[in-house]
Amino acid sequence: MKKEFKMSQTRFDELQKELNYLKTTRSDEVAEMIKVARGFGDLSENSEYDEAKNEQGKLYSRIGELENVLLHAVIIEETDMPTGQVTIGSTVTVTATKNGKSRSFKIVGSQEADAMHGFISEDSPFGKALMGTKEGDTVVVSAPAGDIEYTVDKIER
């Protein structure tokens, strides 16, 4: 079974733009780096050439990764999601039962996750625990420090 990459249309467009840039502009830049480095002579002791070839490898790896993600992308329309429960696109406010601290997170596809800015992947342990819950529900999230219990306070679109 192929992995699906759930994302918004905006994120899909961003990844498509990055792929186009890598295949055109960046690819030309790396090819020029290799060409210039070849001009420095003996390739066996040419650190510029090694560096340019490493950069080319990273470029091809990222292009392959992006092509795979875009090929298996599933565009999630937030307006099509049910209301009243946590789904991709929901902004969820939770309170930790133990210390009473509240935080808000937006549930997103794995390609959009950025925990430092409050975007939690639906594939993460926290995202999985929240998916499908309703306001007032209690969830337990397994964390390295142990299980943490949260109460779902508010769900917004």
HELIX and SHEET records of a PDB file:
HELIX    1   1 GLN A    9  TYR A   21  1                                  13    
HELIX    2   2 LEU A   22  ARG A   26  3                                   5    
HELIX    3   3 SER A   27  ARG A   38  1                                  12    
HELIX    4   4 LEU A   43  GLU A   45  5                                   3    
HELIX    5   5 SER A   47  LEU A   71  1                                  25    
HELIX    6   6 GLU A   78  ASP A   80  5                                   3    
HELIX    7   7 SER A  110  GLU A  112  5                                   3    
HELIX    8   8 ALA A  115  HIS A  117  5                                   3    
HELIX    9   9 PRO A  125  LEU A  130  1                                   6    
SHEET    1   A 2 PHE A   5  MET A   7  0                                        
SHEET    2   A 2 ALA A  73  ILE A  75  1                                        
SHEET    1   B 5 PHE A 119  SER A 121  0                                        
SHEET    2   B 5 SER A 102  VAL A 108  1                                        
SHEET    3   B 5 THR A  91  ALA A  96 -1                                        
SHEET    4   B 5 GLY A 146  GLU A 156 -1                                        
SHEET    5   B 5 THR A 138  ALA A 143 -1                                        
END                                                                             
